[in-house]
Amino acid sequence: MLIPHPLLGLRDSQEFTYLGDANLMFRPDAAAENAEAAFCDYVFQRDNPAGVHRELWFHEQGDRSWLVVTRDTTTHEILGAELASNVKLGAAE
Amino acid sequence: MTRLTGGLIDRNAPLNFTFNGKAYKGFQGDTLASALLANGVQLMGRSFKYHRPRGVVAAGSEEPNAMVELRTGARQEPNTRATVAELFDGLTARSQNHMGPLHRDFLAVNDLLSPFFAAGFYYKTFMWPKAFWEKLYEPMIRKAAGLGSLSMQPDPDDYDKGFLHCDLLIVGAGAAGLAAALTAGRVGVKVILADEDFVLGGRLMAESDALDSAAAMDWVAAAKAELESLPNVRIMTRTTVFGIYDHGIFGAVERVSDHLAVPGDKVRQTLWRITAKRTVLAAGATERHIPFADNDRPGVMLAGAMRAYANRWAVSPVKRDADAIAIFTNGDDGHRTAMDLIAKGAKVLGVIDAREAAPRFGDYEVFAGSTVTGTKGRLGLSAIEITRGGRSEWHDVGALGVAGGWNPNVHLASHHRGRPVWNDDLLAFVPSPDGPKGLIPAGAAAGKGGTEEALADGMNAAITALSEIGINAAEISLPKAENMPSEQAAFWHVPGKKRAWVDFQNDVTVKDIALAHKENMKPVEHLKRWTTLGMATDQGKTSNISALAVMAELTGKSIPETGTTIFRPPYTGVSLAVLGGGDTGPLFRPRRLTPTHHWAEAQGAEFVEVGQWMRAQYFPQKGETTWRQTVDREVLAVRSGVGLCDVTTLGKVDVQGTDAGEFLNRMYSNMMGTLKVGMVRYGLMLREDGHAYDDGTCARLAEDHYVVTTTTANAGLVYRQMEFFHQCVWPELDVQLISTTDAWAQIAVAGPKSRELLRRIVDGFDLSNEAFPFMACAELTICKGLRARLFRISFSGELAYEVAVPARYGQALMERLMEQGADLGVTPYGTEALAVLRIEKGHAAGAELNGQTTAQMLGLGKMVSAKKDSIGAVMSRREGMAAEKRRLVGFKPLEAQTQVMAGSHLFTQGEAQTMTSDQGWITSSCYSPHLESYIALGFLENGAERMGEVLIAANPLEGQEMKVEVVSAHFVDPEGGRLRD
């Protein structure tokens, strides 16, 4: 597979390690009342869609950036890739 | 000898080879199959199940029958196809799958027992008695059903792998492929032209058709010369593109030196990963046969293959020149074979054409509206029965060519679940338009197999492919060619009572398909699995479509209604050796060497693999006969003097930024933001699920600069996790991370004399306990100006330091310390002594931080700060985690000289040893030369409150049980006074 790195262009997926669902970026608030339940969901529950999936890939053998890659799990078509830090900062705004 | 005239063999280059021990001669350009046929050898093997005598059926990689073992010794290679094995001088080949000589296989008794081996026989015959399966049936079947045999020796050859990129990949170098390559090559784009054959031209080399009124090989030679002159075109012969993977990536195997007796300085094969923007699939077509009674005798082969043997290899398929050849066909294509054979001077009986209105293209007899209904000949064909309207007569023939039509090679086009589409005019499946993206089928692979249309289609495919990537390619002038007549009838098999083979390699007959139908295995997927049709090494290249047609007839449905068949990678078999690509033995994975590796080697150190690292395990000295002697000496030297150990492999992460302290507060369960500059703190990391993950030290070199360490095993993972939290979770923090594990060499200087030794190399730095206390750190210079970092930390429990220098000075530092410490008795120690020292001190390591333990179990529960959030903090307070009662403690066997095995489980004396009475387990154990006793660490329920209790450590795997006393995990200096002096 080839991943369109937003800074480096098309890179072979062998340069990356895969983590999974991009929702891992949204860690629950430890101070909240239901923190334990929220963390249990965060750590153990994942959606596993057949179709478009946003997921985290780490360019470990490259520039060490974490990417949010949008991939169709049924065809492996890559619909886009963004720097995770930009995604997170954008979400915070 | 049955050589004809002409052909693409070099008669000036004769080659000697043997088959089943008998010597033969062939020529350069021959395959093993063509050379055997030229020597009148028709019998080449035995079938898989019934051990029927078999001869060659095809002339290419689709061959189901002629499976042979090549070479001898370590290079012996089973299950190769004689049709693609290039002949070389000295080749030794053997037939396989028979007991006794090939012409008198004792297992041919299976053929008489064939009623017991019908479709699904595994599921029916070997069901009872149940115990017989493992003891009798399976071993017996495995013995009888194996194909070739392995040498059982390591492969002596080298393999490689590589990456290629191109604008246009062309799979197949026949008429369509060459036209595509010329079209694209002339534009200047990067082109790869790959073909499994060792010559270019594909089917052009097997036909007698003229191009521009000259021999096709002349045009192929000119095309080859032009393509070779273009620097943007890479021609790869002997290269099979075996699979298509995501995003335009293709797997290919180049058989670099399979055609040589020994590879010499070349690799045997190379695995290529080809990334192509667009691909033209010009893989040609495979001919199918027509099942009829006893159609599997040696001498019965595909008519197209017969034509290839005659035209390309100048070989007649008969044993003796005087033997006649017949052709059985359902279309015009079979007649071409008869014409070519006659032109070559072979004796042709005639063409048996299933069509009533059979054409005649030349001077030969036509048996119109006739079929072949039987054959004779024990080890080779001697006669066929021709039937017309219920009247049969026998004719003597030495060979029969069968022409059932051509199936486009849709394999690659179906690798992305592109389902081939039935074409009623062609009577074949063609690649579907929604196959793999960027793959354009052309020529015979697209159902356009006439030479003229294939040439034009190849050119147009290249133009289309390039236009899709924004490149304009012009039409080229193509040679004049003719499309030969190709009318055919939908005639799939000859009905009859005797067995008619569909799949030769797996011995599946029309009867088997009928039985599967009767037993309701009608979907094609069930049919395949019930009968094993198409599941042999040839993946049913010559049989799948015929089987579908038979099933369609039985169900009364059309072929496309019955189903289709798609192919998985690989197109042809790929050796495991080339998939490994040379990553074997010491090259299995990268090896990382520490900065002092070569020095340690010179000291005679023994090494151990730690992840990718090679670390010095211990340093034997003269007179030491066991590793224990060495390790005991090294341990005692550290406790009484000073020792040196390379600890570079511990992971190091440089953390900088105004928020570095805050970031580390969140990464570690304990506080790091409050650490004073110039001090070090032990740090514990949890996983987000609350379990202990890793530990190390955090050194604060400046307000906004920390250096943290990780365990050797987790160096990469912890760094990855830190980057994850930095980039994905808290990108707003001002912090930057970089792994510096390989940048700094780090040497532990441990023991009561370590301060004295370091004093001799620092540049005026005050090492006194007051100026540089336990857990202090500093940047300084040593050895007159060398930049260094010094940490007063201790894994051994002794007064100890770790000194870091830029990695390229690591060995020089080790040598300087050895030289300066000679009078102090300085001793290098390895990972074994390191482990003994830390067990004696009760420090946790990999066996205790195994991913299943908690901070509380490690006795570090208080380190999980309640004042702040950190990774895993919330989850570590879950009810079940908090209720965990096991604690890390020490153990001493009552018999001091008996080792407690790590992994032993702990039980109360006198109690039954069950899961429910389990009290914990031993994690680490070693001999302590300091205590002159074996000692151990482990987790024990309520361990901290059970000091002095005697328990049973049980190792049921080895029937071992022993009494151990619960003691403090700190076997040495429990107050920690030695560290702080």
Interface residues (C-beta under 8 A of the other chain):
Chain A: M1 L2 D12 T17 L19 L24 M25 R27 P28 A30 A31 A35 E36 F39 C40 Y42 V43 F44 L56 F58 E60 R64 S65 W66 H76 I78 L83 A84 S85 K88 L89 A92
Chain B: Y245 D246 H247 G248 I249 T275 E688 D689 G716 R720 E723 F724 Q727 C728 V729 P731 E732 D869 A873 V874 M875 R877 R878
